[in-house]
Amino acid sequence: SYDVQCIIKGRNLNVEEARARIAEMGLSTLVVGDSETIKVHVHVPRPSAVLAYAETLGRLHDVVIEDMAAQYQQFLLGRTAPPIQAPGYNLKAGDIATLAVAPGDGLTRVFQSLGTTAIVPGGQTMNPSTHDFVQLLDALPTDRALLLPNNSNVILAARQAAELTKKHVRVVPTKTIPQGIAAMLAFNEQRDLETNAQIMEAAARHIQTGEVTTATRSVEFNGLKVEQGQVIGLLNDELATANATVEEAVWSLLDRMGAANLEIVTLYFGNGLTAGAAEILANAIRNRYSHLEVEVVEGGQPHYDYIISAE
């Protein structure tokens, strides 16, 4: 199959209709935007079908097509796949760079498809340091940048880096991956640094985040007792549920998120799950909450079976 990314620009674009049509063509679909710009990221057996449909909507920009089978063969041979192209890397002096922390190849591709300048590898067991941020900032060909930590444990390092570098840097204090994605969707290169930071932070606050993982130790928090090895659900970065299975944790989190009043739920599945398993769960959610738009995206993140974005 192929990894297809592109940007569609036009007038009176219908994001919901485009999302539904493109979702029928493949898996791990991410279709976001507004009436003038739609960003597409999807895994499909035939790229031509997606691009042909996209051309009926408007002009195509920043088209990237990657052969996932070839990348997998390179991995098996012990070689590194070629870097994924992202439009945000074409910077000049005065442009605003965007740097985002992301764990997992799938989440990296999501941020790159949204035009993020650079991805900083991260995760619960490999958080980037202040030094990592400063090195990356100093290497950029521009003196303005926005940092998206996407993890509450990384915000301090990002803020320290912003103080240490000589460049003009604002930290958008995103605590989770879905907050970071919402922030990047709100970014507009035509706005100034300060305005972008404020609008992106506001966009992040409107997103609810659920995370499903396994407890590494026994703990009691807010009256909830968790045994080591239990599946737990985190809601907006706080322990919320303890369950016997991953699926039960997802249902518990959706209930606490107020699924009856939500519009869009995105499941980013981790590196221990398959797209098929995620789609089965997504279909069950659609059956229970028929009003919900449910998307499935390969996150590839370690440790977390699912990262859930709700809005």
C-alpha positions as CSV (number, residue, x, y, z in Angstrom):
1,S,0.0,0.0,0.0
2,Y,1.0,3.7,-0.3
3,D,1.1,6.6,2.1
4,V,-0.4,9.6,0.4
5,Q,-0.3,13.1,1.7
6,C,-1.5,16.3,-0.1
7,I,-3.1,19.7,0.4
8,I,-6.2,20.7,-1.5
9,K,-6.9,24.4,-2.0
10,G,-10.1,25.7,-3.4
11,R,-13.4,27.4,-2.6
12,N,-16.4,26.2,-0.7
13,L,-14.7,22.9,0.2
14,N,-16.8,20.4,2.2
15,V,-14.4,18.8,4.7
16,E,-16.9,16.2,6.0
17,E,-17.8,15.0,2.5
18,A,-14.2,14.8,1.5
19,R,-13.3,12.9,4.7
20,A,-16.1,10.4,4.1
21,R,-15.1,9.8,0.4
22,I,-11.4,9.4,1.1
23,A,-12.1,7.1,4.1
24,E,-13.8,4.7,1.7
25,M,-10.6,4.4,-0.3
26,G,-8.1,3.4,2.4
27,L,-7.1,3.2,6.1
28,S,-5.5,5.5,8.7
29,T,-7.4,8.4,7.2
30,L,-6.8,12.0,8.4
31,V,-8.7,14.7,6.5
32,V,-8.8,18.1,8.1
33,G,-9.2,21.7,7.2
34,D,-11.8,24.3,6.2
35,S,-13.7,25.7,3.3
36,E,-10.5,26.8,1.5
37,T,-7.8,24.3,2.5
38,I,-8.0,20.6,3.2
39,K,-5.0,18.5,4.3
40,V,-5.1,14.8,3.5
41,H,-3.2,11.8,4.8
42,V,-4.3,8.3,4.0
43,H,-2.9,4.7,3.4
44,V,-4.3,3.4,0.1
45,P,-3.7,0.5,-2.4
46,R,-3.9,2.9,-5.3
47,P,-2.7,6.6,-4.9
48,S,-4.3,7.6,-8.3
49,A,-7.8,7.1,-6.9
50,V,-7.3,9.6,-4.1
51,L,-5.5,12.1,-6.2
52,A,-8.0,11.9,-9.0
53,Y,-10.8,12.6,-6.5
54,A,-8.8,15.4,-4.8
55,E,-8.3,17.1,-8.2
56,T,-12.1,17.4,-8.6
57,L,-12.2,19.5,-5.4
58,G,-9.4,22.0,-6.2
59,R,-5.7,22.5,-6.8
60,L,-3.2,20.0,-5.3
61,H,-0.2,21.1,-3.4
62,D,2.7,19.4,-1.6
63,V,1.8,15.9,-2.8
64,V,3.9,13.1,-1.2
65,I,3.5,9.4,-2.1
66,E,5.5,6.7,-0.4
67,D,5.6,3.0,-1.0
68,M,5.1,1.5,2.4
69,A,6.1,-2.0,1.2
70,A,9.4,-0.7,0.1
71,Q,10.0,1.1,3.4
72,Y,9.2,-2.2,5.2
73,Q,11.7,-4.1,3.1
74,Q,14.3,-1.5,3.9
75,F,13.6,-2.0,7.6
76,L,13.9,-5.7,7.3
77,L,17.3,-5.2,5.6
78,G,18.4,-3.0,8.5
79,R,18.5,0.2,6.4
80,T,16.7,3.4,7.3
81,A,13.8,4.5,5.1
82,P,14.3,7.8,3.4
83,P,13.0,10.8,5.4
84,I,9.4,11.8,4.8
85,Q,9.1,15.1,3.0
86,A,7.2,17.8,4.7
87,P,6.3,21.2,3.2
88,G,7.3,23.0,6.4
89,Y,11.0,22.3,5.9
90,N,11.2,24.9,3.1
91,L,12.0,27.8,5.4
92,K,13.6,31.2,4.9
93,A,14.7,33.9,7.2
94,G,11.6,35.5,8.9
95,D,9.4,32.4,8.5
96,I,7.9,30.8,11.6
97,A,9.2,27.3,12.3
98,T,7.1,24.8,14.2
99,L,8.6,22.0,16.3
100,A,6.5,19.2,17.7
101,V,7.4,16.3,20.0
102,A,5.9,13.0,18.7
103,P,6.4,9.3,19.6
104,G,5.9,6.9,16.8
105,D,6.3,6.9,13.0
106,G,2.5,7.3,12.5
107,L,2.2,10.4,14.7
108,T,5.4,11.8,13.0
109,R,3.7,11.4,9.6
110,V,0.5,13.1,11.0
111,F,2.5,16.2,12.2
112,Q,4.5,16.3,9.0
113,S,1.3,16.2,6.9
114,L,0.2,19.3,8.8
115,G,3.3,21.2,7.8
116,T,5.3,20.9,11.0
117,T,8.9,22.0,10.4
118,A,10.7,19.5,12.6
119,I,9.7,16.5,14.7
120,V,11.5,15.9,18.0
121,P,11.3,12.2,18.9
122,G,9.8,11.7,22.4
123,G,7.6,9.6,24.6
124,Q,7.1,8.7,28.2
125,T,10.5,7.0,28.5
126,M,12.5,9.2,26.1
127,N,11.6,12.8,26.7
128,P,13.7,15.3,24.8
129,S,16.0,17.6,26.9
130,T,16.4,21.3,27.0
131,H,19.7,20.8,25.1
132,D,17.9,18.8,22.4
133,F,15.5,21.7,21.8
134,V,18.3,24.4,21.8
135,Q,20.4,22.5,19.3
136,L,17.4,22.1,16.9
137,L,16.3,25.7,17.3
138,D,19.9,27.1,16.7
139,A,20.1,25.0,13.5
140,L,17.0,26.5,11.9
141,P,17.4,29.1,9.1
142,T,14.9,31.4,10.8
143,D,14.8,33.3,14.1
144,R,11.2,32.7,15.0
145,A,9.7,29.4,16.2
146,L,6.8,27.7,18.0
147,L,7.5,24.7,20.3
148,L,4.8,22.1,20.9
149,P,5.8,19.8,23.8
150,N,2.7,17.5,23.5
151,N,3.5,16.1,26.9
152,S,3.1,17.7,30.3
153,N,6.6,16.3,31.3
154,V,8.3,18.2,28.4
155,I,6.8,21.6,28.9
156,L,9.5,22.7,31.4
157,A,12.4,21.7,29.1
158,A,10.7,23.5,26.1
159,R,10.3,26.7,28.2
160,Q,13.9,26.5,29.4
161,A,15.1,26.1,25.8
162,A,13.0,29.2,24.7
163,E,14.9,31.2,27.4
164,L,18.3,29.9,26.5
165,T,18.2,30.3,22.7
166,K,18.8,33.7,21.2
167,K,15.9,33.2,18.8
168,H,12.3,34.4,19.3
169,V,10.5,31.3,20.6
170,R,7.0,30.8,22.0
171,V,6.0,27.6,23.7
172,V,2.4,26.4,23.1
173,P,1.9,24.4,26.3
174,T,0.3,21.3,24.7
175,K,0.1,18.4,27.2
176,T,-1.0,15.7,24.8
177,I,-0.7,14.6,21.2
178,P,-4.3,15.5,20.2
179,Q,-3.8,19.0,21.7
180,G,-0.6,19.3,19.6
181,I,-2.5,18.3,16.4
182,A,-5.3,20.8,17.2
183,A,-2.7,23.5,17.7
184,M,-1.0,22.7,14.3
185,L,-4.4,22.8,12.6
186,A,-4.8,26.3,13.9
187,F,-1.4,27.5,12.8
188,N,-1.4,30.1,10.0
189,E,2.0,31.2,8.5
190,Q,0.5,34.6,7.6
191,R,0.0,35.5,11.3
192,D,2.7,36.8,13.6
193,L,4.4,34.7,16.2
194,E,2.4,36.0,19.2
195,T,-1.0,35.8,17.5
196,N,-0.3,32.2,16.3
197,A,0.8,31.2,19.8
198,Q,-2.4,32.5,21.4
199,I,-4.8,31.0,18.8
200,M,-3.0,27.6,18.8
201,E,-3.2,27.5,22.6
202,A,-6.9,28.3,22.5
203,A,-7.5,25.5,19.9
204,A,-5.6,23.0,22.1
205,R,-7.8,23.7,25.1
206,H,-10.9,22.6,23.2
207,I,-9.7,19.1,22.7
208,Q,-10.3,16.2,25.1
209,T,-7.6,13.5,25.3
210,G,-7.9,9.9,26.3
211,E,-5.0,7.5,26.7
212,V,-5.1,3.8,27.2
213,T,-2.1,1.9,28.7
214,T,-1.1,-0.7,31.2
215,A,-0.3,0.1,34.8
216,T,3.3,-0.6,35.7
217,R,2.7,-0.5,39.4
218,S,-0.2,-0.6,41.9
219,V,-1.5,2.9,42.9
220,E,-4.5,4.7,44.4
221,F,-5.6,8.0,43.0
222,N,-8.7,10.0,43.8
223,G,-10.3,6.9,45.3
224,L,-9.5,4.7,42.3
225,K,-7.4,1.6,43.1
226,V,-5.3,0.2,40.3
227,E,-3.4,-3.0,40.4
228,Q,-0.1,-3.6,38.5
229,G,-0.9,-5.0,35.1
230,Q,-4.5,-3.5,34.9
231,V,-5.5,-1.6,31.8
232,I,-5.9,2.1,32.7
233,G,-7.4,5.1,31.0
234,L,-6.1,8.6,31.4
235,L,-8.5,11.5,30.7
236,N,-6.8,14.8,30.0
237,D,-3.5,13.6,31.5
238,E,-5.1,12.3,34.8
239,L,-5.9,8.7,35.8
240,A,-9.6,8.1,35.2
241,T,-10.4,4.4,34.8
242,A,-9.1,0.9,35.6
243,N,-10.3,-1.9,33.4
244,A,-9.8,-5.5,32.5
245,T,-9.3,-4.9,28.7
246,V,-8.2,-2.2,26.3
247,E,-11.7,-2.0,24.8
248,E,-13.4,-1.6,28.2
249,A,-11.0,1.3,28.9
250,V,-11.9,3.0,25.6
251,W,-15.6,2.7,26.4
252,S,-15.1,4.1,29.9
253,L,-13.2,7.1,28.6
254,L,-15.8,7.8,25.9
255,D,-18.4,7.8,28.6
256,R,-16.5,10.2,30.8
257,M,-15.8,12.4,27.8
258,G,-19.5,12.8,27.2
259,A,-19.7,10.9,23.9
260,A,-23.3,11.7,23.4
261,N,-22.4,15.4,23.0
262,L,-19.2,14.9,20.9
263,E,-18.9,15.3,17.2
264,I,-15.5,13.8,16.2
265,V,-13.5,11.0,17.8
266,T,-10.1,9.9,16.4
267,L,-8.4,6.7,17.5
268,Y,-4.6,6.7,17.2
269,F,-3.6,3.1,17.6
270,G,-0.2,2.1,19.0
271,N,2.5,-0.1,17.7
272,G,1.1,-3.2,19.5
273,L,-2.2,-3.1,17.6
274,T,-3.3,-3.6,14.0
275,A,-5.4,-1.4,11.8
276,G,-8.0,-4.2,11.6
277,A,-8.4,-4.3,15.4
278,A,-8.7,-0.5,15.6
279,E,-11.4,-0.5,12.8
280,I,-13.4,-3.2,14.6
281,L,-13.5,-1.0,17.7
282,A,-14.2,2.1,15.6
283,N,-17.2,0.4,14.0
284,A,-18.5,-0.6,17.4
285,I,-18.3,3.0,18.5
286,R,-20.1,4.1,15.4
287,N,-22.9,1.6,16.1
288,R,-23.3,2.8,19.6
289,Y,-23.0,6.5,18.8
290,S,-24.4,6.9,15.3
291,H,-24.0,10.7,15.4
292,L,-20.2,10.4,15.9
293,E,-17.6,10.9,13.1
294,V,-15.0,8.2,14.1
295,E,-11.6,8.2,12.5
296,V,-8.8,5.6,12.8
297,V,-5.2,6.7,12.3
298,E,-2.0,4.7,12.8
299,G,-0.1,6.4,15.6
300,G,2.7,3.8,16.1
301,Q,3.3,5.1,19.6
302,P,4.9,2.8,22.2
303,H,3.3,2.0,25.6
304,Y,-0.2,3.4,24.7
305,D,-2.7,1.1,23.0
306,Y,-4.8,4.1,22.0
307,I,-4.6,7.8,22.1
308,I,-8.1,9.2,21.7
309,S,-8.9,12.7,20.5
310,A,-12.4,14.0,21.1
311,E,-14.1,17.3,20.2
